[in-house]
């Protein structure tokens, strides 16, 4: 069984898509059984989705980086 540490590493990098079919299946099975890793996967997806939406809305905004930093720091 794949460890939580390895699942988290794969989820936070772009390496998961490059893995074999079996490794991706191992990760999916782990996510089905581990509430902590599945929560991390959901949070990462929400973060990616939010960043994509901000990029689409503010594509021409020169202050985008500054606003992202403020938003992520909670100010």
NUKE-318787 format. One record per residue: x, y, z of N, C-alpha, C in turn; residue in three letters; residue number from 1. Coordinates in steps of 0.001 Angstrom, whole numbers, plus 500000, padded with zeros to 6 digits. Example, Ala and Ser with C-alpha at 12.3 -4.5 7.8 and 13.67 -1.06 7.14 Angstrom:
BEGIN
+--------+--------+--------+--------+--------+--------+--------+--------+--------+------+-----+
:   n_c1 :   n_c2 :   n_c3 :  ca_c1 :  ca_c2 :  ca_c3 :   c_c1 :   c_c2 :   c_c3 : rest :  nr :
+--------+--------+--------+--------+--------+--------+--------+--------+--------+------+-----+
: 513190 : 494310 : 507800 : 512300 : 495500 : 507800 : 513200 : 496700 : 507800 :  ALA :   1 :
: 512850 : 497750 : 507080 : 513670 : 498940 : 507140 : 512900 : 500030 : 507870 :  SER :   2 :
+--------+--------+--------+--------+--------+--------+--------+--------+--------+------+-----+
This chain:
BEGIN
+--------+--------+--------+--------+--------+--------+--------+--------+--------+------+-----+
:   n_c1 :   n_c2 :   n_c3 :  ca_c1 :  ca_c2 :  ca_c3 :   c_c1 :   c_c2 :   c_c3 : rest :  nr :
+--------+--------+--------+--------+--------+--------+--------+--------+--------+------+-----+
: 500842 : 498814 : 500000 : 500000 : 500000 : 500000 : 500885 : 501247 : 500000 :  UNK :   1 :
: 500499 : 502206 : 499217 : 501244 : 503460 : 499113 : 501013 : 504293 : 500383 :  UNK :   2 :
: 502034 : 505001 : 500825 : 501946 : 505768 : 502077 : 501308 : 507138 : 501835 :  UNK :   3 :
: 500817 : 507720 : 502923 : 500242 : 509065 : 502850 : 501283 : 510069 : 502355 :  UNK :   4 :
: 502503 : 509913 : 502813 : 503574 : 510828 : 502404 : 503767 : 510777 : 500889 :  UNK :   5 :
: 503774 : 509582 : 500309 : 503957 : 509450 : 498859 : 502751 : 509967 : 498093 :  UNK :   6 :
: 501555 : 509727 : 498617 : 500349 : 510233 : 497963 : 500370 : 511754 : 497954 :  UNK :   7 :
: 500683 : 512357 : 499100 : 500725 : 513815 : 499183 : 501757 : 514386 : 498210 :  UNK :   8 :
: 502914 : 513751 : 498130 : 503965 : 514211 : 497213 : 503473 : 514167 : 495763 :  UNK :   9 :
: 502803 : 513087 : 495404 : 502292 : 512966 : 494033 : 501184 : 513976 : 493762 :  UNK :  10 :
: 500307 : 514201 : 494737 : 499207 : 515139 : 494551 : 499703 : 516573 : 494406 :  UNK :  11 :
: 500756 : 516923 : 495123 : 501248 : 518301 : 495111 : 502217 : 518581 : 493967 :  UNK :  12 :
: 502537 : 517573 : 493195 : 503428 : 517773 : 492053 : 502678 : 517417 : 490776 :  UNK :  13 :
: 503337 : 517557 : 489676 : 502735 : 517175 : 488394 : 503132 : 515756 : 488012 :  UNK :  14 :
: 503667 : 515000 : 488955 : 504175 : 513670 : 488663 : 503079 : 512609 : 488511 :  UNK :  15 :
: 501902 : 512837 : 489061 : 500871 : 511806 : 489067 : 500466 : 511390 : 487652 :  UNK :  16 :
: 500298 : 512337 : 486759 : 499880 : 512007 : 485398 : 500943 : 511212 : 484650 :  UNK :  17 :
: 502190 : 511354 : 485047 : 503283 : 510644 : 484375 : 503470 : 509226 : 484915 :  UNK :  18 :
: 502751 : 508877 : 485976 : 502898 : 507556 : 486592 : 502174 : 506489 : 485766 :  UNK :  19 :
: 502490 : 505246 : 486069 : 501845 : 504120 : 485388 : 500378 : 504035 : 485801 :  UNK :  20 :
: 499618 : 503314 : 485012 : 498205 : 503103 : 485320 : 498059 : 502491 : 486708 :  UNK :  21 :
: 498908 : 501536 : 487055 : 498808 : 500861 : 488343 : 499088 : 501833 : 489497 :  UNK :  22 :
: 500074 : 502696 : 489363 : 500399 : 503664 : 490418 : 499248 : 504639 : 490613 :  UNK :  23 :
: 498657 : 505101 : 489518 : 497503 : 506003 : 489629 : 496340 : 505298 : 490311 :  UNK :  24 :
: 496162 : 503997 : 490042 : 495098 : 503232 : 490688 : 495381 : 503081 : 492184 :  UNK :  25 :
: 496646 : 502878 : 492537 : 497027 : 502802 : 493952 : 496658 : 504097 : 494681 :  UNK :  26 :
: 496930 : 505226 : 494036 : 496611 : 506518 : 494633 : 495101 : 506652 : 494788 :  UNK :  27 :
: 494340 : 506277 : 493790 : 492872 : 506367 : 493865 : 492316 : 505490 : 494977 :  UNK :  28 :
: 492857 : 504285 : 495122 : 492420 : 503399 : 496197 : 492775 : 503993 : 497558 :  UNK :  29 :
: 493954 : 504551 : 497658 : 494374 : 505181 : 498910 : 493428 : 506339 : 499256 :  UNK :  30 :
: 493106 : 507163 : 498256 : 492213 : 508299 : 498484 : 490821 : 507837 : 498913 :  UNK :  31 :
: 490401 : 506690 : 498418 : 489089 : 506155 : 498799 : 489074 : 505699 : 500255 :  UNK :  32 :
: 490231 : 505330 : 500783 : 490287 : 504802 : 502143 : 490782 : 505811 : 503178 :  UNK :  33 :
: 491519 : 506817 : 502761 : 492172 : 507732 : 503706 : 491484 : 509102 : 503682 :  UNK :  34 :
: 490821 : 509439 : 504771 : 490096 : 510711 : 504797 : 491038 : 511917 : 504781 :  UNK :  35 :
: 492235 : 511756 : 505318 : 493180 : 512873 : 505359 : 493715 : 513199 : 503964 :  UNK :  36 :
: 494103 : 512172 : 503231 : 494626 : 512393 : 501872 : 493521 : 512837 : 500922 :  UNK :  37 :
: 492303 : 512298 : 501097 : 491207 : 512727 : 500226 : 490845 : 514184 : 500510 :  UNK :  38 :
: 490966 : 514605 : 501767 : 490732 : 516015 : 502108 : 491795 : 516897 : 501453 :  UNK :  39 :
: 493046 : 516451 : 501501 : 494125 : 517193 : 500838 : 493857 : 517302 : 499340 :  UNK :  40 :
: 493435 : 516216 : 498716 : 493147 : 516227 : 497277 : 492038 : 517226 : 496956 :  UNK :  41 :
: 490991 : 517264 : 497769 : 489896 : 518216 : 497552 : 490384 : 519653 : 497722 :  UNK :  42 :
: 491193 : 519898 : 498750 : 491706 : 521240 : 498983 : 492605 : 521702 : 497840 :  UNK :  43 :
: 493438 : 520827 : 497344 : 494307 : 521186 : 496222 : 493489 : 521479 : 494969 :  UNK :  44 :
: 492442 : 520694 : 494735 : 491584 : 520939 : 493576 : 490872 : 522283 : 493706 :  UNK :  45 :
: 490394 : 522608 : 494900 : 489749 : 523903 : 495121 : 490736 : 525043 : 494893 :  UNK :  46 :
: 491953 : 524878 : 495359 : 492984 : 525895 : 495166 : 493290 : 526081 : 493680 :  UNK :  47 :
: 493468 : 524990 : 492960 : 493739 : 525076 : 491520 : 492572 : 525734 : 490788 :  UNK :  48 :
: 491364 : 525366 : 491160 : 490180 : 525931 : 490523 : 490103 : 527440 : 490773 :  UNK :  49 :
: 490345 : 527852 : 492006 : 490310 : 529279 : 492336 : 491357 : 530073 : 491596 :  UNK :  50 :
: 492545 : 529530 : 491494 : 493623 : 530223 : 490778 : 493286 : 530330 : 489295 :  UNK :  51 :
: 492731 : 529252 : 488716 : 492327 : 529311 : 487302 : 491273 : 530382 : 487084 :  UNK :  52 :
: 490267 : 530443 : 487975 : 489206 : 531437 : 487837 : 489750 : 532854 : 487961 :  UNK :  53 :
: 490654 : 533057 : 488913 : 491239 : 534392 : 489069 : 492038 : 534776 : 487832 :  UNK :  54 :
: 492752 : 533804 : 487263 : 493539 : 534082 : 486066 : 492675 : 534450 : 484886 :  UNK :  55 :
: 491516 : 533803 : 484770 : 490597 : 534109 : 483674 : 489984 : 535495 : 483853 :  UNK :  56 :
: 489648 : 535851 : 485077 : 488995 : 537137 : 485336 : 489974 : 538302 : 485263 :  UNK :  57 :
: 491177 : 538083 : 485719 : 492124 : 539178 : 485878 : 493328 : 539055 : 484952 :  UNK :  58 :
: 493125 : 538516 : 483769 : 494231 : 538259 : 482861 : 495045 : 539506 : 482546 :  UNK :  59 :
: 494385 : 540640 : 482391 : 495087 : 541868 : 482013 : 495388 : 542752 : 483220 :  UNK :  60 :
: 495158 : 542279 : 484421 : 495337 : 543079 : 485630 : 496808 : 543122 : 486036 :  UNK :  61 :
: 497435 : 544284 : 486033 : 498854 : 544366 : 486410 : 499076 : 544135 : 487907 :  UNK :  62 :
: 498038 : 544242 : 488726 : 498161 : 544060 : 490167 : 497766 : 542659 : 490613 :  UNK :  63 :
: 497671 : 541722 : 489698 : 497209 : 540376 : 490016 : 498085 : 539713 : 491073 :  UNK :  64 :
: 499392 : 539792 : 490914 : 500294 : 539137 : 491868 : 500105 : 539715 : 493272 :  UNK :  65 :
: 500018 : 541010 : 493363 : 499833 : 541665 : 494662 : 498501 : 541248 : 495304 :  UNK :  66 :
: 497434 : 541214 : 494515 : 496132 : 540815 : 495049 : 496116 : 539350 : 495471 :  UNK :  67 :
: 496797 : 538493 : 494719 : 496891 : 537079 : 495100 : 497598 : 536924 : 496443 :  UNK :  68 :
: 498669 : 537647 : 496632 : 499419 : 537574 : 497890 : 498541 : 538042 : 499048 :  UNK :  69 :
: 497838 : 539136 : 498844 : 496938 : 539635 : 499905 : 495856 : 538624 : 500223 :  UNK :  70 :
: 495267 : 538035 : 499197 : 494177 : 537082 : 499397 : 494663 : 535823 : 500111 :  UNK :  71 :
: 495831 : 535330 : 499729 : 496365 : 534114 : 500343 : 496836 : 534352 : 501773 :  UNK :  72 :
: 497258 : 535569 : 502077 : 497712 : 535864 : 503437 : 496557 : 536241 : 504353 :  UNK :  73 :
: 495359 : 536377 : 503806 : 494172 : 536657 : 504619 : 493969 : 538108 : 504956 :  UNK :  74 :
: 494629 : 538996 : 504245 : 494499 : 540440 : 504519 : 493393 : 541045 : 503710 :  UNK :  75 :
+--------+--------+--------+--------+--------+--------+--------+--------+--------+------+-----+
